[in-house]
Amino acid sequence: MQHRHRGLAAVLSLALAPVLAACSATAPPHAADASRDPVRIVAATSVYGDIAAMIGGRHVSVDSIIDNPDRDPHEYQADGQNELAVSKAAIVIENGGGYDDFMGQLLAAAHNDDVAVVNVAAVSGRDQHPAHGEFNEHLWYDIGTMRRLVDRLAAALAKSEPASAQAFRSNADSLDTDLARLQRREEALKARYAGTPVAITEPVPLYMLDALGLRNRTPAAFSTAVEEDRDVAPTVLRATLELYRSGGVALLAYNPQTGGPQTEAVLKAARDAGIPTVPFPEVMPPGSHYVPWMTDTLDAVEKGLER
């Protein structure tokens, strides 16, 4: 049986060492303004908490529920402390799309009628019920959606604290400039590498890979099974492993927060064949910030494609 290993902090740390080394470009949020209470924000994950903190600066207090690689948003069980935080929040940021159902449970239990809920899946404008396949809820790898989220959060914060609206807008514009730069980087890489075959262990990185014009050759039956925490048929596993043995892909984009015999076999096959492997975790590495994290992820993809 395929098992999702959530105690992989050490492995993740090693896999992401180049990423963490360059994650000091974005300053941490300032302390709350002593002259007024900060706007309280609860985010489902540290990705959205970091973005909210960059926009809100010293005017906000942010609580990120999923903030380390050992917690799985798909399986997380909320506790009383989380419920208390949501009950006092002015803004709650949830991923949506079935990714963090615990947030809906918290909102229902908190009875906070005044809270503004920002649902990232809704903000994305993407079809959450596609006719073919399933909705990819890993929206933080979609830079366009993150730009829309920045605008939505700036508006929500301005409504919550009108006196600081100009500061929120200024911070949002600065962050949007950084995100636009990331999109231009994606476009430049697409111009060079569009159509290049790559592989995945599960759909986590697909938004970014699609933005780069890369062609995912992984059998859908394999990546879907890994995401759903179940084994694949032996024939599917053999077809997947053959991608690496035959040199049919340029790199493997994998989720380092999940593991099991079959995904480990895929990683081994890629490394044995000398195919670069690039980590795409679901939770932002501790101590990191969103923009440098995405920058280093693009660096790692480019390096892999250049080999």
C-alpha positions as YAML, in Angstrom:
chain: A
units: angstrom
residues:
- id: 1
  name: MET
  ca: [0.00, 0.00, 0.00]
- id: 2
  name: GLN
  ca: [1.22, 3.48, -0.88]
- id: 3
  name: HIS
  ca: [1.75, 5.51, 2.30]
- id: 4
  name: ARG
  ca: [2.09, 9.29, 2.59]
- id: 5
  name: HIS
  ca: [5.05, 9.94, 4.87]
- id: 6
  name: ARG
  ca: [4.64, 13.19, 6.78]
- id: 7
  name: GLY
  ca: [7.76, 12.97, 8.92]
- id: 8
  name: LEU
  ca: [10.08, 13.99, 6.11]
- id: 9
  name: ALA
  ca: [11.31, 17.30, 7.48]
- id: 10
  name: ALA
  ca: [14.92, 16.14, 7.27]
- id: 11
  name: VAL
  ca: [14.56, 14.92, 3.70]
- id: 12
  name: LEU
  ca: [12.73, 18.08, 2.70]
- id: 13
  name: SER
  ca: [15.43, 20.20, 4.29]
- id: 14
  name: LEU
  ca: [18.12, 18.45, 2.25]
- id: 15
  name: ALA
  ca: [16.12, 18.57, -0.95]
- id: 16
  name: LEU
  ca: [15.40, 22.25, -0.55]
- id: 17
  name: ALA
  ca: [18.79, 23.45, 0.69]
- id: 18
  name: PRO
  ca: [19.37, 25.57, -2.46]
- id: 19
  name: VAL
  ca: [15.90, 27.06, -2.05]
- id: 20
  name: LEU
  ca: [16.34, 27.97, 1.60]
- id: 21
  name: ALA
  ca: [19.73, 29.51, 0.98]
- id: 22
  name: ALA
  ca: [18.20, 32.25, -1.15]
- id: 23
  name: CYS
  ca: [15.07, 32.96, 0.84]
- id: 24
  name: SER
  ca: [16.16, 36.10, 2.62]
- id: 25
  name: ALA
  ca: [15.11, 38.57, -0.05]
- id: 26
  name: THR
  ca: [11.70, 39.24, 1.44]
- id: 27
  name: ALA
  ca: [11.64, 40.82, 4.88]
- id: 28
  name: PRO
  ca: [9.46, 39.27, 7.60]
- id: 29
  name: PRO
  ca: [6.29, 41.13, 8.61]
- id: 30
  name: HIS
  ca: [6.72, 44.05, 10.99]
- id: 31
  name: ALA
  ca: [5.37, 44.03, 14.51]
- id: 32
  name: ALA
  ca: [1.82, 45.27, 14.93]
- id: 33
  name: ASP
  ca: [1.23, 49.02, 15.26]
- id: 34
  name: ALA
  ca: [0.95, 49.74, 18.97]
- id: 35
  name: SER
  ca: [-1.51, 52.58, 18.32]
- id: 36
  name: ARG
  ca: [-4.29, 50.20, 17.22]
- id: 37
  name: ASP
  ca: [-5.09, 46.54, 17.29]
- id: 38
  name: PRO
  ca: [-3.74, 44.70, 14.26]
- id: 39
  name: VAL
  ca: [-6.11, 43.17, 11.74]
- id: 40
  name: ARG
  ca: [-6.26, 39.49, 12.66]
- id: 41
  name: ILE
  ca: [-5.80, 37.09, 9.76]
- id: 42
  name: VAL
  ca: [-5.98, 33.31, 9.83]
- id: 43
  name: ALA
  ca: [-4.53, 31.52, 6.80]
- id: 44
  name: ALA
  ca: [-4.90, 27.84, 6.00]
- id: 45
  name: THR
  ca: [-1.21, 27.55, 5.11]
- id: 46
  name: SER
  ca: [1.95, 29.56, 5.53]
- id: 47
  name: VAL
  ca: [1.99, 30.37, 1.81]
- id: 48
  name: TYR
  ca: [-1.14, 32.48, 2.16]
- id: 49
  name: GLY
  ca: [-0.07, 33.74, 5.58]
- id: 50
  name: ASP
  ca: [3.18, 35.01, 4.10]
- id: 51
  name: ILE
  ca: [1.39, 36.81, 1.27]
- id: 52
  name: ALA
  ca: [-1.05, 38.39, 3.74]
- id: 53
  name: ALA
  ca: [1.82, 39.52, 5.98]
- id: 54
  name: MET
  ca: [3.64, 41.13, 3.07]
- id: 55
  name: ILE
  ca: [0.54, 43.14, 2.16]
- id: 56
  name: GLY
  ca: [-0.52, 43.97, 5.71]
- id: 57
  name: GLY
  ca: [2.92, 44.71, 7.14]
- id: 58
  name: ARG
  ca: [2.81, 46.12, 10.67]
- id: 59
  name: HIS
  ca: [-0.96, 46.52, 10.54]
- id: 60
  name: VAL
  ca: [-1.76, 42.79, 10.67]
- id: 61
  name: SER
  ca: [-1.35, 39.75, 12.87]
- id: 62
  name: VAL
  ca: [-1.21, 36.49, 10.92]
- id: 63
  name: ASP
  ca: [-1.81, 32.94, 12.15]
- id: 64
  name: SER
  ca: [-0.96, 30.20, 9.61]
- id: 65
  name: ILE
  ca: [-2.48, 26.86, 10.58]
- id: 66
  name: ILE
  ca: [-0.38, 24.61, 8.33]
- id: 67
  name: ASP
  ca: [3.13, 25.94, 8.69]
- id: 68
  name: ASN
  ca: [5.49, 22.96, 8.54]
- id: 69
  name: PRO
  ca: [6.08, 19.98, 6.22]
- id: 70
  name: ASP
  ca: [4.90, 17.44, 8.80]
- id: 71
  name: ARG
  ca: [1.29, 18.63, 8.52]
- id: 72
  name: ASP
  ca: [-0.86, 17.46, 5.63]
- id: 73
  name: PRO
  ca: [-3.67, 19.90, 4.72]
- id: 74
  name: HIS
  ca: [-5.64, 17.03, 3.21]
- id: 75
  name: GLU
  ca: [-5.72, 15.17, 6.52]
- id: 76
  name: TYR
  ca: [-5.33, 17.89, 9.12]
- id: 77
  name: GLN
  ca: [-7.68, 17.82, 12.10]
- id: 78
  name: ALA
  ca: [-8.37, 21.30, 13.48]
- id: 79
  name: ASP
  ca: [-8.22, 21.88, 17.23]
- id: 80
  name: GLY
  ca: [-9.66, 24.29, 19.76]
- id: 81
  name: GLN
  ca: [-6.79, 26.73, 19.37]
- id: 82
  name: ASN
  ca: [-7.47, 26.97, 15.63]
- id: 83
  name: GLU
  ca: [-11.16, 27.52, 16.30]
- id: 84
  name: LEU
  ca: [-10.40, 30.30, 18.77]
- id: 85
  name: ALA
  ca: [-8.15, 32.02, 16.22]
- id: 86
  name: VAL
  ca: [-10.85, 31.88, 13.56]
- id: 87
  name: SER
  ca: [-13.47, 33.17, 15.99]
- id: 88
  name: LYS
  ca: [-11.37, 36.33, 16.49]
- id: 89
  name: ALA
  ca: [-10.24, 36.79, 12.88]
- id: 90
  name: ALA
  ca: [-11.25, 39.66, 10.64]
- id: 91
  name: ILE
  ca: [-10.05, 37.79, 7.54]
- id: 92
  name: VAL
  ca: [-9.71, 34.06, 6.87]
- id: 93
  name: ILE
  ca: [-7.84, 32.75, 3.82]
- id: 94
  name: GLU
  ca: [-8.67, 29.24, 2.67]
- id: 95
  name: ASN
  ca: [-7.35, 27.42, -0.36]
- id: 96
  name: GLY
  ca: [-10.68, 25.81, -1.22]
- id: 97
  name: GLY
  ca: [-11.26, 23.31, -4.00]
- id: 98
  name: GLY
  ca: [-11.37, 20.43, -1.52]
- id: 99
  name: TYR
  ca: [-7.80, 21.00, -0.36]
- id: 100
  name: ASP
  ca: [-8.38, 22.29, 3.18]
- id: 101
  name: ASP
  ca: [-11.85, 21.19, 4.22]
- id: 102
  name: PHE
  ca: [-10.89, 21.74, 7.85]
- id: 103
  name: MET
  ca: [-11.21, 25.48, 7.22]
- id: 104
  name: GLY
  ca: [-14.91, 25.15, 6.44]
- id: 105
  name: GLN
  ca: [-15.38, 23.17, 9.64]
- id: 106
  name: LEU
  ca: [-13.55, 25.84, 11.63]
- id: 107
  name: LEU
  ca: [-15.64, 28.63, 10.14]
- id: 108
  name: ALA
  ca: [-18.85, 26.79, 10.94]
- id: 109
  name: ALA
  ca: [-17.77, 26.15, 14.52]
- id: 110
  name: ALA
  ca: [-16.41, 29.64, 15.16]
- id: 111
  name: HIS
  ca: [-19.72, 31.47, 14.58]
- id: 112
  name: ASN
  ca: [-17.83, 34.57, 13.44]
- id: 113
  name: ASP
  ca: [-20.43, 36.43, 11.40]
- id: 114
  name: ASP
  ca: [-18.14, 39.39, 10.70]
- id: 115
  name: VAL
  ca: [-15.22, 37.50, 9.19]
- id: 116
  name: ALA
  ca: [-14.29, 38.08, 5.54]
- id: 117
  name: VAL
  ca: [-13.49, 34.74, 3.90]
- id: 118
  name: VAL
  ca: [-11.10, 34.74, 0.95]
- id: 119
  name: ASN
  ca: [-11.31, 31.48, -0.98]
- id: 120
  name: VAL
  ca: [-8.33, 31.16, -3.29]
- id: 121
  name: ALA
  ca: [-9.99, 28.62, -5.59]
- id: 122
  name: ALA
  ca: [-12.82, 31.09, -6.15]
- id: 123
  name: VAL
  ca: [-10.38, 33.97, -6.62]
- id: 124
  name: SER
  ca: [-8.56, 31.93, -9.29]
- id: 125
  name: GLY
  ca: [-11.58, 31.98, -11.58]
- id: 126
  name: ARG
  ca: [-10.75, 28.44, -12.66]
- id: 127
  name: ASP
  ca: [-13.39, 25.78, -13.28]
- id: 128
  name: GLN
  ca: [-13.53, 23.73, -10.09]
- id: 129
  name: HIS
  ca: [-15.63, 21.04, -11.77]
- id: 130
  name: PRO
  ca: [-13.92, 20.39, -15.11]
- id: 131
  name: ALA
  ca: [-15.60, 18.04, -17.53]
- id: 132
  name: HIS
  ca: [-12.40, 16.05, -17.87]
- id: 133
  name: GLY
  ca: [-10.08, 15.20, -15.00]
- id: 134
  name: GLU
  ca: [-10.13, 16.78, -11.57]
- id: 135
  name: PHE
  ca: [-9.58, 20.32, -10.32]
- id: 136
  name: ASN
  ca: [-5.95, 20.95, -9.39]
- id: 137
  name: GLU
  ca: [-6.17, 22.63, -5.99]
- id: 138
  name: HIS
  ca: [-2.43, 23.39, -5.68]
- id: 139
  name: LEU
  ca: [-2.98, 27.02, -6.63]
- id: 140
  name: TRP
  ca: [0.16, 28.55, -5.10]
- id: 141
  name: TYR
  ca: [2.10, 27.28, -8.12]
- id: 142
  name: ASP
  ca: [-0.18, 29.39, -10.35]
- id: 143
  name: ILE
  ca: [1.40, 32.86, -10.30]
- id: 144
  name: GLY
  ca: [-1.56, 34.44, -12.07]
- id: 145
  name: THR
  ca: [-3.88, 33.29, -9.30]
- id: 146
  name: MET
  ca: [-1.48, 34.64, -6.68]
- id: 147
  name: ARG
  ca: [-1.59, 38.05, -8.36]
- id: 148
  name: ARG
  ca: [-5.39, 38.01, -8.18]
- id: 149
  name: LEU
  ca: [-5.17, 36.95, -4.55]
- id: 150
  name: VAL
  ca: [-2.90, 39.90, -3.74]
- id: 151
  name: ASP
  ca: [-5.45, 42.31, -5.18]
- id: 152
  name: ARG
  ca: [-8.31, 40.62, -3.32]
- id: 153
  name: LEU
  ca: [-6.45, 40.70, 0.00]
- id: 154
  name: ALA
  ca: [-5.54, 44.36, -0.39]
- id: 155
  name: ALA
  ca: [-9.23, 45.16, -0.86]
- id: 156
  name: ALA
  ca: [-10.28, 43.02, 2.12]
- id: 157
  name: LEU
  ca: [-7.70, 44.67, 4.35]
- id: 158
  name: ALA
  ca: [-8.69, 48.16, 3.23]
- id: 159
  name: LYS
  ca: [-12.29, 47.36, 4.10]
- id: 160
  name: SER
  ca: [-11.27, 46.05, 7.52]
- id: 161
  name: GLU
  ca: [-8.98, 48.99, 8.29]
- id: 162
  name: PRO
  ca: [-9.71, 51.92, 5.94]
- id: 163
  name: ALA
  ca: [-7.14, 54.20, 7.61]
- id: 164
  name: SER
  ca: [-4.34, 51.96, 6.32]
- id: 165
  name: ALA
  ca: [-5.77, 51.39, 2.83]
- id: 166
  name: GLN
  ca: [-2.97, 53.32, 1.13]
- id: 167
  name: ALA
  ca: [-0.29, 51.26, 2.87]
- id: 168
  name: PHE
  ca: [-2.04, 48.03, 1.91]
- id: 169
  name: ARG
  ca: [-2.30, 49.13, -1.72]
- id: 170
  name: SER
  ca: [1.34, 50.18, -1.83]
- id: 171
  name: ASN
  ca: [2.50, 46.87, -0.39]
- id: 172
  name: ALA
  ca: [0.22, 44.96, -2.75]
- id: 173
  name: ASP
  ca: [1.55, 46.84, -5.76]
- id: 174
  name: SER
  ca: [5.14, 46.09, -4.73]
- id: 175
  name: LEU
  ca: [4.35, 42.40, -4.33]
- id: 176
  name: ASP
  ca: [2.47, 42.33, -7.63]
- id: 177
  name: THR
  ca: [5.56, 43.75, -9.33]
- id: 178
  name: ASP
  ca: [7.58, 40.83, -7.97]
- id: 179
  name: LEU
  ca: [4.95, 38.34, -9.12]
- id: 180
  name: ALA
  ca: [4.80, 39.90, -12.58]
- id: 181
  name: ARG
  ca: [8.57, 39.44, -12.76]
- id: 182
  name: LEU
  ca: [8.08, 35.74, -11.97]
- id: 183
  name: GLN
  ca: [5.54, 35.46, -14.78]
- id: 184
  name: ARG
  ca: [7.95, 37.06, -17.23]
- id: 185
  name: ARG
  ca: [10.54, 34.53, -16.14]
- id: 186
  name: GLU
  ca: [8.05, 31.74, -16.86]
- id: 187
  name: GLU
  ca: [7.36, 33.20, -20.30]
- id: 188
  name: ALA
  ca: [11.08, 33.37, -21.07]
- id: 189
  name: LEU
  ca: [11.57, 29.76, -20.07]
- id: 190
  name: LYS
  ca: [8.53, 28.74, -22.10]
- id: 191
  name: ALA
  ca: [10.05, 30.36, -25.19]
- id: 192
  name: ARG
  ca: [13.11, 28.15, -24.72]
- id: 193
  name: TYR
  ca: [11.66, 24.88, -23.51]
- id: 194
  name: ALA
  ca: [8.02, 24.59, -24.65]
- id: 195
  name: GLY
  ca: [7.14, 21.02, -25.52]
- id: 196
  name: THR
  ca: [9.94, 19.47, -23.47]
- id: 197
  name: PRO
  ca: [8.72, 16.19, -21.93]
- id: 198
  name: VAL
  ca: [8.80, 15.99, -18.13]
- id: 199
  name: ALA
  ca: [7.32, 13.79, -15.43]
- id: 200
  name: ILE
  ca: [5.62, 14.22, -12.04]
- id: 201
  name: THR
  ca: [4.76, 12.06, -9.07]
- id: 202
  name: GLU
  ca: [1.43, 13.85, -8.51]
- id: 203
  name: PRO
  ca: [-0.33, 16.98, -9.86]
- id: 204
  name: VAL
  ca: [1.16, 19.47, -7.35]
- id: 205
  name: PRO
  ca: [3.53, 21.21, -9.86]
- id: 206
  name: LEU
  ca: [1.28, 21.18, -12.92]
- id: 207
  name: TYR
  ca: [0.28, 24.86, -12.92]
- id: 208
  name: MET
  ca: [3.90, 25.93, -13.11]
- id: 209
  name: LEU
  ca: [4.89, 23.22, -15.57]
- id: 210
  name: ASP
  ca: [1.97, 24.20, -17.81]
- id: 211
  name: ALA
  ca: [2.99, 27.87, -17.61]
- id: 212
  name: LEU
  ca: [6.43, 26.82, -18.84]
- id: 213
  name: GLY
  ca: [4.91, 24.90, -21.75]
- id: 214
  name: LEU
  ca: [6.36, 21.60, -20.54]
- id: 215
  name: ARG
  ca: [4.65, 18.36, -21.54]
- id: 216
  name: ASN
  ca: [3.76, 15.98, -18.72]
- id: 217
  name: ARG
  ca: [4.29, 12.39, -19.86]
- id: 218
  name: THR
  ca: [3.43, 10.65, -16.58]
- id: 219
  name: PRO
  ca: [0.54, 8.19, -16.93]
- id: 220
  name: ALA
  ca: [-2.48, 9.86, -15.36]
- id: 221
  name: ALA
  ca: [-3.28, 6.63, -13.53]
- id: 222
  name: PHE
  ca: [0.03, 6.88, -11.68]
- id: 223
  name: SER
  ca: [-0.12, 10.53, -10.55]
- id: 224
  name: THR
  ca: [-3.79, 10.24, -9.60]
- id: 225
  name: ALA
  ca: [-3.15, 7.14, -7.50]
- id: 226
  name: VAL
  ca: [-0.26, 8.80, -5.67]
- id: 227
  name: GLU
  ca: [-2.38, 11.86, -4.88]
- id: 228
  name: GLU
  ca: [-5.18, 9.62, -3.63]
- id: 229
  name: ASP
  ca: [-2.76, 7.61, -1.47]
- id: 230
  name: ARG
  ca: [-3.25, 4.26, -3.16]
- id: 231
  name: ASP
  ca: [-1.20, 1.77, -5.14]
- id: 232
  name: VAL
  ca: [-1.07, 1.70, -8.91]
- id: 233
  name: ALA
  ca: [-1.39, -1.40, -11.04]
- id: 234
  name: PRO
  ca: [1.92, -3.13, -11.87]
- id: 235
  name: THR
  ca: [1.47, -2.33, -15.57]
- id: 236
  name: VAL
  ca: [1.09, 1.39, -14.78]
- id: 237
  name: LEU
  ca: [4.18, 1.36, -12.57]
- id: 238
  name: ARG
  ca: [6.22, -0.36, -15.29]
- id: 239
  name: ALA
  ca: [5.10, 2.20, -17.87]
- id: 240
  name: THR
  ca: [6.02, 5.02, -15.50]
- id: 241
  name: LEU
  ca: [9.47, 3.61, -14.71]
- id: 242
  name: GLU
  ca: [10.15, 3.13, -18.41]
- id: 243
  name: LEU
  ca: [9.96, 6.91, -18.89]
- id: 244
  name: TYR
  ca: [13.20, 7.23, -16.96]
- id: 245
  name: ARG
  ca: [14.95, 4.11, -18.17]
- id: 246
  name: SER
  ca: [14.39, 5.15, -21.78]
- id: 247
  name: GLY
  ca: [15.38, 8.77, -21.16]
- id: 248
  name: GLY
  ca: [11.95, 9.88, -22.31]
- id: 249
  name: VAL
  ca: [11.73, 12.87, -19.93]
- id: 250
  name: ALA
  ca: [14.02, 15.80, -19.16]
- id: 251
  name: LEU
  ca: [13.26, 16.06, -15.44]
- id: 252
  name: LEU
  ca: [11.06, 14.76, -12.65]
- id: 253
  name: ALA
  ca: [9.02, 17.23, -10.57]
- id: 254
  name: TYR
  ca: [8.12, 15.50, -7.33]
- id: 255
  name: ASN
  ca: [6.39, 16.21, -4.04]
- id: 256
  name: PRO
  ca: [8.93, 15.56, -1.24]
- id: 257
  name: GLN
  ca: [6.16, 15.47, 1.38]
- id: 258
  name: THR
  ca: [4.70, 12.23, 0.10]
- id: 259
  name: GLY
  ca: [6.41, 8.91, -0.17]
- id: 260
  name: GLY
  ca: [6.01, 5.19, -0.44]
- id: 261
  name: PRO
  ca: [7.53, 2.25, -2.28]
- id: 262
  name: GLN
  ca: [6.17, 3.26, -5.68]
- id: 263
  name: THR
  ca: [7.12, 6.94, -5.57]
- id: 264
  name: GLU
  ca: [10.51, 5.98, -4.15]
- id: 265
  name: ALA
  ca: [10.95, 3.57, -7.06]
- id: 266
  name: VAL
  ca: [10.23, 6.42, -9.46]
- id: 267
  name: LEU
  ca: [12.73, 8.73, -7.76]
- id: 268
  name: LYS
  ca: [15.37, 6.00, -7.82]
- id: 269
  name: ALA
  ca: [14.74, 5.30, -11.50]
- id: 270
  name: ALA
  ca: [15.11, 8.98, -12.36]
- id: 271
  name: ARG
  ca: [18.31, 9.39, -10.36]
- id: 272
  name: ASP
  ca: [19.80, 6.16, -11.68]
- id: 273
  name: ALA
  ca: [19.19, 7.46, -15.20]
- id: 274
  name: GLY
  ca: [20.79, 10.81, -14.38]
- id: 275
  name: ILE
  ca: [17.51, 12.69, -14.80]
- id: 276
  name: PRO
  ca: [17.29, 15.84, -12.64]
- id: 277
  name: THR
  ca: [14.69, 15.82, -9.86]
- id: 278
  name: VAL
  ca: [13.07, 19.06, -8.67]
- id: 279
  name: PRO
  ca: [11.06, 19.23, -5.41]
- id: 280
  name: PHE
  ca: [7.61, 20.85, -5.43]
- id: 281
  name: PRO
  ca: [6.37, 20.64, -1.81]
- id: 282
  name: GLU
  ca: [2.85, 21.44, -0.68]
- id: 283
  name: VAL
  ca: [3.98, 23.49, 2.33]
- id: 284
  name: MET
  ca: [6.40, 26.40, 2.10]
- id: 285
  name: PRO
  ca: [9.75, 25.53, 3.68]
- id: 286
  name: PRO
  ca: [10.15, 26.95, 7.22]
- id: 287
  name: GLY
  ca: [11.88, 30.31, 7.24]
- id: 288
  name: SER
  ca: [11.15, 30.93, 3.59]
- id: 289
  name: HIS
  ca: [9.00, 33.53, 1.82]
- id: 290
  name: TYR
  ca: [6.83, 33.09, -1.22]
- id: 291
  name: VAL
  ca: [8.64, 35.12, -3.89]
- id: 292
  name: PRO
  ca: [12.18, 33.77, -3.27]
- id: 293
  name: TRP
  ca: [10.73, 30.27, -2.92]
- id: 294
  name: MET
  ca: [9.12, 30.48, -6.37]
- id: 295
  name: THR
  ca: [12.24, 32.12, -7.77]
- id: 296
  name: ASP
  ca: [14.43, 29.27, -6.57]
- id: 297
  name: THR
  ca: [11.95, 26.70, -7.84]
- id: 298
  name: LEU
  ca: [12.16, 28.24, -11.30]
- id: 299
  name: ASP
  ca: [15.97, 28.28, -10.96]
- id: 300
  name: ALA
  ca: [15.94, 24.57, -10.18]
- id: 301
  name: VAL
  ca: [13.65, 23.78, -13.13]
- id: 302
  name: GLU
  ca: [15.82, 25.81, -15.50]
- id: 303
  name: LYS
  ca: [18.97, 24.12, -14.26]
- id: 304
  name: GLY
  ca: [17.36, 20.71, -14.78]
- id: 305
  name: LEU
  ca: [16.24, 21.56, -18.30]
- id: 306
  name: GLU
  ca: [19.67, 22.90, -19.25]
- id: 307
  name: ARG
  ca: [21.55, 19.69, -18.54]
...
